[in-house]
């Protein structure tokens, strides 16, 4: 495999291929890995499949436009993504400490992309090529498309479209949108006229020079019909209002989530500083045939050779021999950004497509016979939540899973058949499921076939699950099922492991300090873990990432689903206490835990009894 199997990455690379012009400059904050798990690579290959010439500029210098200028001006546009992660999440922990590693950079070297990468790269392109259309996309742009609370600035920021000065924003899974945009640019349309593509956003100048918070601007003549028809429109509170009024922020957030629906969703407008942000409804999920075509594109599934002497790119390790079989998630976890990016409507690939992808790498010299994952956002989702959803869209007023809907389609037979087919491929020894399993959804499977076979054949020593907490109060704010569901799941998991003489562990993900969690909830979780003989080595503090309902709760102190107030562990002190309670055996946490238990009136947990978390202080000097 040579560099010519990849998209060109420099001017010299283009000239070696006799590419004296090209159409799109694709800038990404990740190192260039030509694998379908990397969004920028997918967009590049999709455009290439439609006959466009694409060059990739991965992690360019961000203090000057020098490297962008060296690429020369593309014919149509620059496409900009921060990479697979929001750049601020990539750089900082939940405690806002700088991360020492970046698994999406060569040699895991941190600092090769800037903070707020989409905005920085966009401004560099503006400096290099002032009149070149700029289109932003990827997770960072998608989750920051509206005015949003920014945890690192601890304030509400404008839509990223304003800060980046980009012409167009593509949100969600952008293949269909970018293909439509590219064809229209190639046909001679100006970027400012491309305002009717689903899954996109743009900015228009209001007729009113001064924003009037009392009423909406006149948009009837400036929001055109979209995709051959006319979208209904609705306005949410302006940037100025949500930045000052937390109740307005919560209402706007809920509206944005409710309208994020490809069937019944409306165009949302939001005024900001004399301009109006327009976000069109999301793209309709791809058909199985369309998804199959994307994953059949000629990905090398490798890190670009230019990184060989720089330590490679570690992000490839877990996904090189993994397969994504679905998109979308109706799980409704309030802390997860996925639903606001990919959406809640699940689409999946055909069995033939997945089997074909696995066959493409069984002869790879590094392949040892183990398919690491056949998964996705949620591994055991293969279809929309119910038939009604396909025609009428998602229900506004209830969750599919937190309280299981009577219309929920819980059949796991198709996923089970898929795993069985992959397991029979010559050269495959084992097929594992390592991405998230919704254990509550699995427990609803009426046939009961999937769970035993998962335990028997598809777990690599440990199964990762996400109960996140044991307090039903906290689980409610998380959008998760009650703890009794997890208890039933663990009981059955233990029984199945005994049946098949397996010694496989459960690795539960836990979140401390989520909105709604009090000290008493944290103590309840500590007691629960103690009763199970567990203490997690690592605990994830709640991370307020842009666009989630939980982040809205964190910022406003309001649950946007009910508009009722919610307790938020916001101070460093309370977060430290809640985390320490979950790691009560750590000697460093001892004084914190003792004080917390005393302050909460739970001195019954300090002593020598079976239920006690910690022993009293010694009287010895």
C-alpha positions in Angstrom: 0.0 0.0 0.0 1.4 3.4 -1.0 0.4 7.0 -0.5 -1.4 6.9 -3.9 -4.0 4.7 -2.3 -5.0 7.6 -0.1 -6.4 11.0 -1.0 -3.6 13.6 -1.8 -2.3 15.4 1.3 -0.1 18.1 -0.2 0.5 20.1 -3.3 3.5 17.9 -4.2 1.3 14.8 -3.7 -1.3 16.3 -6.1 1.3 17.1 -8.8 2.7 13.6 -8.6 -0.8 12.4 -9.6 -1.0 15.0 -12.4 -3.7 16.8 -10.4 -3.1 20.4 -11.5 -6.4 21.5 -10.0 -8.8 20.1 -7.4 -12.3 20.8 -6.2 -12.4 20.6 -2.4 -9.9 21.2 0.3 -10.8 19.0 3.3 -9.3 20.3 6.5 -9.5 18.1 9.6 -8.2 18.4 13.2 -7.4 14.6 13.3 -4.5 12.9 11.7 -5.5 11.4 8.3 -6.7 7.9 8.8 -8.5 6.5 5.7 -11.1 4.4 7.6 -14.9 4.6 7.7 -14.8 5.4 11.4 -13.3 8.8 10.7 -15.9 11.2 9.5 -13.6 13.4 7.4 -12.3 10.4 5.5 -15.9 9.3 4.7 -16.8 12.8 3.3 -13.6 12.7 1.2 -14.3 9.3 -0.3 -18.0 10.1 -0.9 -17.1 13.2 -2.9 -14.4 11.3 -4.8 -17.1 8.7 -5.7 -19.1 11.4 -7.3 -16.2 12.5 -9.5 -14.8 15.4 -7.4 -11.1 15.9 -6.7 -10.5 16.2 -3.0 -7.3 17.0 -1.1 -6.9 16.4 2.6 -5.0 18.8 4.9 -4.8 17.1 8.3 -3.8 19.1 11.4 -2.4 22.1 9.5 -0.3 24.7 11.4 -2.8 27.0 13.0 -0.8 30.1 13.8 -0.6 31.1 10.1 -2.3 30.2 6.8 1.0 29.1 5.3 0.1 25.4 4.8 -3.3 26.3 3.5 -1.8 28.7 0.9 0.7 26.0 -0.2 -2.3 23.8 -1.2 -3.5 26.5 -3.6 -7.1 27.5 -4.0 -9.6 24.7 -4.7 -12.2 25.3 -7.3 -15.3 25.1 -5.1 -14.9 25.2 -1.4 -13.0 24.4 1.8 -14.6 21.8 4.0 -13.6 22.1 7.7 -14.0 19.6 10.6 -12.4 19.5 14.0 -12.2 15.8 13.7 -14.1 12.9 15.4 -14.3 14.9 18.7 -15.1 18.4 19.7 -11.7 20.0 20.0 -12.3 21.2 23.5 -13.3 17.7 24.7 -10.2 16.4 22.9 -8.0 18.8 24.8 -9.5 19.0 28.3 -10.8 16.7 31.0 -14.0 17.3 32.9 -12.0 19.2 35.5 -10.7 21.4 32.7 -7.1 20.0 32.9 -5.1 19.8 29.7 -4.9 16.2 28.4 -1.4 14.9 27.9 -2.4 12.5 25.0 -4.3 12.8 21.8 -5.1 9.4 20.3 -6.2 11.1 17.1 -2.7 12.6 16.5 0.5 10.9 15.4 2.4 9.5 18.4 -0.5 10.5 20.6 1.1 14.0 20.7 -1.2 16.6 22.2 -1.4 20.2 20.9 -1.4 19.5 17.1 -4.9 21.0 16.7 -6.1 24.3 18.2 -8.8 24.9 20.7 -12.0 25.6 18.9 -10.5 24.1 15.8 -13.4 24.7 13.4 -13.3 28.5 14.1 -9.5 28.7 13.9 -9.2 26.8 10.7 -12.1 28.7 9.1 -10.4 32.1 9.9 -7.2 30.8 8.4 -9.0 29.9 5.2 -10.6 33.3 5.1 -7.2 34.9 5.4 -5.7 32.7 2.7 -8.6 32.7 0.2 -11.0 35.5 1.1 -13.7 34.7 -1.5 -13.6 30.9 -1.1 -16.8 29.3 0.2 -16.3 27.7 3.6 -18.5 24.8 4.7 -18.1 23.5 8.3 -19.2 20.1 9.6 -18.4 17.2 11.9 -19.2 16.8 15.6 -17.9 20.2 16.8 -19.9 22.2 14.2 -23.0 19.9 14.6 -23.4 20.3 18.4 -22.6 24.0 18.3 -25.0 25.0 15.6 -27.3 27.0 17.9 -26.4 29.4 20.6 -25.0 27.0 23.3 -23.6 26.9 26.8 -19.8 26.5 26.6 -18.4 24.7 29.7 -14.9 26.0 29.2 -15.9 29.7 28.9 -18.7 29.1 31.4 -21.0 31.2 29.3 -23.4 31.0 26.3 -21.6 31.4 23.0 -23.2 32.2 19.7 -23.7 29.6 17.0 -20.4 28.5 15.6 -21.5 29.8 12.2 -21.0 33.4 13.6 -17.7 32.8 15.2 -16.2 30.9 12.3 -17.7 33.2 9.6 -18.4 30.1 7.5 -20.9 30.2 4.7 -22.7 27.0 5.4 -22.9 24.4 8.3 -23.6 20.7 7.7 -24.8 18.9 10.8 -25.3 15.3 11.5 -24.1 12.6 9.2 -23.3 14.8 6.2 -22.9 12.6 3.2 -26.2 13.4 1.5 -26.0 17.1 2.3 -22.4 17.6 1.1 -23.1 15.7 -2.1 -26.0 17.9 -2.9 -24.0 21.0 -2.1 -21.0 19.9 -4.2 -23.1 19.2 -7.3 -24.8 22.6 -7.0 -21.5 24.4 -6.7 -20.2 22.5 -9.7 -23.3 23.5 -11.6 -22.4 27.2 -11.0 -24.7 28.0 -8.0 -23.3 30.5 -5.5 -22.9 29.3 -2.0 -25.3 32.0 -0.7 -28.1 30.6 -2.8 -27.8 27.1 -1.4 -30.2 27.5 1.5 -32.6 24.6 1.0 -30.6 21.5 1.8 -31.7 19.4 4.8 -29.1 19.0 7.5 -27.6 22.4 6.9 -27.6 25.9 8.5 -26.7 29.4 7.4 -27.0 33.0 8.4 -29.0 35.8 6.9 -28.9 39.6 7.6 -32.2 40.8 9.2 -34.1 43.7 7.7 -34.2 45.2 11.2 -30.8 46.8 12.0 -31.5 46.4 15.7 -32.8 43.0 17.0 -36.2 43.3 18.5 -36.6 40.6 21.2 -40.4 41.1 21.3 -41.1 39.6 17.9 -39.7 37.5 15.0 -38.1 39.1 12.0 -39.9 38.8 8.6 -38.4 35.7 7.1 -41.1 34.6 4.7 -39.3 35.9 1.6 -35.8 34.9 2.8 -36.3 31.3 3.9 -36.8 29.5 0.6 -38.5 26.2 -0.1 -36.2 23.2 0.6 -35.6 20.0 -1.3 -38.5 20.7 -3.6 -40.9 21.7 -0.9 -41.4 24.2 1.8 -40.4 23.6 5.4 -42.5 24.9 8.2 -40.6 27.3 10.4 -40.5 28.1 14.1 -38.4 30.6 16.0 -36.6 29.9 19.2 -35.4 32.6 21.7 -32.5 34.8 20.4 -28.9 34.5 21.4 -29.2 37.6 23.4 -32.2 36.3 25.3 -30.8 32.8 26.0 -27.5 34.3 27.2 -29.3 36.3 29.9 -32.4 34.2 30.7 -31.8 30.6 31.8 -35.5 29.7 31.5 -35.4 30.9 27.9 -32.3 28.8 27.3 -34.0 25.7 28.6 -37.1 26.3 26.5 -34.9 26.9 23.4 -32.9 23.7 24.0 -36.0 21.6 24.3 -37.5 23.0 21.2 -34.2 22.3 19.3 -34.3 18.7 20.4 -38.0 18.2 19.7 -37.6 19.5 16.1 -34.5 17.3 15.5 -36.7 14.9 13.6 -36.5 14.1 9.8 -40.2 13.4 9.5 -41.9 16.2 11.4 -39.0 18.6 12.1 -39.3 22.2 11.2 -36.8 24.9 10.2 -35.6 26.7 13.4 -34.5 30.3 13.3 -32.6 32.1 16.0 -31.7 35.8 15.9 -28.3 36.9 17.0 -26.8 40.5 16.9 -28.8 41.7 14.0 -28.6 38.5 12.0 -30.7 35.4 11.9 -29.4 31.8 12.1 -31.5 29.4 10.0 -31.2 25.6 10.7 -33.0 23.4 8.3 -34.6 20.1 9.4 -32.2 17.1 9.5 -31.5 14.8 6.6 -33.7 11.8 6.2 -31.8 8.7 7.4 -30.1 6.8 4.6 -31.6 3.7 3.1 -29.8 0.4 3.5 -28.7 0.6 -0.1 -27.2 4.1 0.4 -25.4 3.1 3.5 -24.0 0.0 1.8 -22.6 2.1 -1.0 -20.7 4.3 1.4 -19.1 1.5 3.3 -18.1 -0.2 0.0 -16.0 2.8 -1.0 -12.2 2.1 -1.4 -11.1 2.9 2.1 -7.5 1.7 2.8 -8.5 1.3 6.5 -5.1 2.5 7.4 -3.1 5.4 8.8 -1.5 7.5 6.1 2.2 6.5 5.5 3.4 10.0 6.4 2.9 9.1 10.1 5.0 5.9 10.1 8.1 7.7 11.6 5.9 9.7 14.0 4.5 6.8 16.0 1.4 6.1 14.0 -2.1 7.0 15.1 -3.4 5.1 18.0 -7.1 5.8 17.2 -6.9 3.1 14.5 -6.1 0.3 16.9 -9.6 -0.3 18.2 -11.4 0.2 14.9 -9.1 -1.4 12.3 -10.9 -4.7 12.6 -14.2 -3.4 13.7 -17.4 -2.8 11.7 -20.1 -0.2 12.1 -23.4 -1.8 11.2 -25.8 1.0 12.2 -26.4 4.7 12.7 -28.6 6.7 15.1 -29.8 5.9 18.6 -33.2 6.1 20.3 -31.7 5.4 23.7 -32.5 8.9 25.0 -29.6 9.3 27.4 -29.7 13.0 28.3 -25.9 13.3 28.8 -25.1 11.9 25.4 -24.6 14.2 22.4 -25.3 11.4 19.9 -29.0 12.0 19.4 -28.4 15.6 18.6 -25.8 14.7 16.0 -26.7 11.4 14.3 -30.4 11.5 15.4 -32.7 9.0 17.0 -33.8 7.3 13.8 -31.8 4.1 13.4 -30.6 3.0 10.0 -28.5 -0.1 9.3 -26.4 -1.8 6.7 -27.3 -5.1 5.0 -25.8 -8.4 6.2 -24.0 -8.7 2.8 -22.4 -5.3 3.3 -21.1 -6.1 6.8 -19.9 -9.5 5.8 -18.1 -8.0 2.7 -16.3 -5.5 4.9 -15.0 -8.2 7.2 -13.9 -10.3 4.3 -11.9 -7.3 3.1 -9.6 -7.4 6.1 -9.3 -11.1 7.0 -6.0 -11.4 5.1 -4.5 -8.3 6.7 -1.1 -9.2 8.2 -2.2 -7.9 11.6 -5.5 -9.7 11.7 -5.4 -12.5 14.2 -8.9 -13.9 13.5 -10.8 -11.6 16.0 -13.4 -9.1 14.8 -13.2 -6.6 17.6 -16.7 -5.2 17.2 -19.8 -5.4 15.1 -21.5 -2.4 16.6 -22.2 1.3 16.3 -23.7 4.0 18.6 -25.7 1.3 20.3 -24.7 -2.2 19.1 -28.0 -4.0 19.5 -30.2 -1.5 17.5 -30.9 -2.6 13.9 -34.1 -0.7 13.0 -36.2 2.3 14.1 -37.8 2.0 17.5 -41.2 1.3 16.0 -43.1 1.3 12.8 -45.1 4.4 13.7 -41.8 6.3 13.9 -41.0 5.6 10.3 -44.2 7.4 9.1 -44.9 10.0 11.8 -41.5 10.6 13.3 -40.4 10.5 16.9 -42.8 11.1 19.8 -42.3 14.5 21.3 -43.5 13.8 24.8 -42.1 10.4 25.7 -38.9 8.3 25.7 -38.7 5.0 23.8 -36.7 3.2 26.5 -36.6 4.9 29.9 -40.1 3.7 30.4 -40.4 1.2 27.6 -43.1 2.1 25.0 -45.7 -0.5 24.2 -44.9 0.1 20.5 -41.2 -0.6 20.9 -39.8 -3.3 18.5 -37.4 -5.3 20.6 -36.7 -8.2 18.3 -32.9 -9.0 18.2 -33.1 -11.8 15.7 -31.7 -9.8 12.8 -28.7 -8.7 14.8 -28.1 -12.2 16.0 -28.2 -13.5 12.4 -25.7 -10.9 11.4 -23.2 -11.9 14.1 -23.6 -15.6 13.2 -22.9 -14.8 9.5 -19.7 -12.9 10.4 -18.6 -15.7 12.7 -18.7 -18.2 9.8 -16.3 -16.2 7.5 -13.1 -18.1 6.7 -10.3 -16.7 8.8 -12.6 -15.4 11.6 -12.1 -17.1 15.0 -14.3 -14.9 17.1 -16.7 -12.0 16.7 -16.9 -9.6 19.7 -19.4 -6.9 20.6 -17.4 -4.1 22.3 -19.5 -1.0 21.6 -22.4 -0.1 23.9 -25.1 -2.7 24.5 -28.4 -1.4 25.8 -28.9 -4.0 28.5 -32.5 -2.8 29.1 -33.4 -3.2 25.5 -31.8 -6.6 25.4 -33.9 -7.7 28.4 -37.0 -6.9 26.5 -36.2 -9.3 23.7 -39.1 -11.7 23.6 -37.3 -14.6 22.0 -34.6 -14.6 24.7 -32.1 -16.0 22.2 -29.7 -13.0 22.0 -28.5 -12.7 25.6 -27.3 -16.3 26.0 -25.5 -16.2 22.7 -23.9 -12.9 23.5 -22.5 -14.4 26.7 -21.5 -17.6 25.1 -19.8 -16.3 22.0 -19.3 -12.6 21.8 -17.7 -11.2 24.9 -14.0 -10.7 25.1 -13.4 -11.3 28.8 -15.6 -8.3 29.9 -18.8 -6.7 28.9 -19.0 -2.9 29.1 -22.4 -1.6 30.1 -23.6 1.8 31.2 -25.9 1.8 34.2 -24.3 5.1 35.2 -25.9 5.2 38.6 -28.1 3.3 41.0 -30.2 6.1 42.4 -33.6 6.2 40.5 -33.7 9.9 41.2 -30.4 10.5 39.3 -31.3 7.9 36.6 -34.5 9.9 35.9 -32.4 13.0 35.1 -30.1 10.9 33.0 -32.9 9.5 31.0 -32.0 6.0 32.0 -34.1 3.0 33.2 -34.6 2.3 36.9 -31.9 0.4 38.8 -34.2 -2.6 39.1 -33.7 -3.2 35.4 -29.9 -3.3 35.8 -30.3 -5.6 38.8 -32.3 -8.1 36.7 -29.7 -7.9 34.0 -26.8 -8.6 36.2 -28.5 -11.5 37.9 -29.1 -13.1 34.5 -25.6 -12.3 33.3 -24.1 -14.2 36.3 -26.4 -17.2 35.7 -25.5 -17.3 32.0 -21.8 -17.2 32.7 -22.2 -20.1 35.1 -24.2 -22.0 32.5 -21.5 -21.7 29.9 -18.6 -22.0 32.4 -17.4 -18.5 31.6 -15.5 -16.1 33.8 -16.5 -12.9 32.2 -16.8 -9.6 34.0 -19.1 -6.7 33.8 -17.5 -3.3 33.5 -20.1 -0.7 34.5 -19.6 2.9 33.5 -20.5 5.3 36.2 -21.0 9.1 36.2 -20.6 11.2 39.3 -22.0 14.7 39.9 -24.7 14.5 37.1 -27.4 17.1 37.5 -29.9 15.8 40.0 -27.3 14.0 42.0 -27.1 15.1 45.7 -24.7 14.0 48.3 -27.3 11.5 49.4 -27.5 10.0 45.9 -23.7 9.7 45.9 -23.8 7.9 49.2 -26.6 5.6 47.9 -24.3 4.7 45.0 -21.4 4.0 47.3 -23.5 1.8 49.5 -24.7 -0.1 46.4 -21.2 -0.7 45.1 -20.0 -1.7 48.5 -22.9 -4.3 48.8 -21.8 -5.7 45.4 -18.1 -5.9 46.5 -17.1 -3.4 43.8 -15.2 -0.2 43.8 -14.5 1.5 40.4 -10.8 2.4 39.8 -12.0 5.3 37.6 -15.0 7.5 37.9 -16.1 9.9 35.2 -17.3 13.3 36.4 -20.2 14.6 34.4 -18.9 16.4 31.4 -21.1 19.2 30.1 -20.6 18.9 26.4 -22.4 21.2 23.9 -25.9 20.3 22.8 -27.1 17.8 25.5 -30.2 18.1 27.7 -28.0 17.3 30.7 -25.7 20.2 29.9 -28.8 22.4 29.7 -29.6 21.2 33.3 -26.1 21.9 34.4 -26.1 25.5 33.1 -29.7 26.5 33.9 -30.6 24.4 37.0 -33.8 23.5 35.0 -34.9 20.2 33.6 -36.0 21.3 30.1 -38.4 18.3 29.8 -40.5 19.6 32.7 -39.2 23.2 33.3 -38.8 22.3 37.0 -35.7 23.1 39.0 -33.0 20.5 39.5 -30.1 20.4 41.9 -26.7 20.7 40.1 -23.4 19.7 41.7 -21.5 22.6 40.2 -18.8 23.6 42.7 -15.4 21.9 42.7 -15.9 21.0 46.4 -19.2 19.1 45.8 -17.8 17.3 42.7 -14.8 16.2 44.7 -17.0 14.9 47.5 -19.2 12.9 45.1 -16.3 11.4 43.3 -14.5 10.5 46.5 -17.6 8.7 47.9 -17.4 6.4 44.9 -13.8 5.6 45.7 -14.1 5.4 49.4 -11.3 2.9 49.9 -8.7 5.2 48.4 -6.6 6.4 51.4 -6.4 9.9 49.8 -10.2 10.2 50.0 -10.5 9.1 53.6 -10.9 12.5 55.2 -13.3 13.7 52.5 -15.5 10.6 52.8 -15.6 10.8 56.7 -16.5 14.5 56.6 -19.2 13.9 53.9 -20.8 11.1 55.8 -20.9 13.1 59.0 -22.3 16.2 57.2 -25.0 14.0 55.6 -25.9 12.4 59.0 -24.7 9.0 57.8 -22.3 8.2 60.6 -23.8 4.7 60.6 -21.5 4.0 57.6 -18.4 4.8 59.7 -17.5 1.8 61.8 -16.7 -1.9 61.7 -20.0 -3.3 60.6 -20.6 -5.2 57.4 -22.4 -2.3 55.8 -19.9 0.4 56.9 -17.9 2.1 54.1 -15.0 3.2 56.2 -13.5 2.7 59.6 -13.3 5.4 62.3 -10.1 7.4 62.7 -7.5 5.7 64.7 -6.7 7.1 68.2 -3.1 6.2 67.7 -0.6 9.0 67.3 
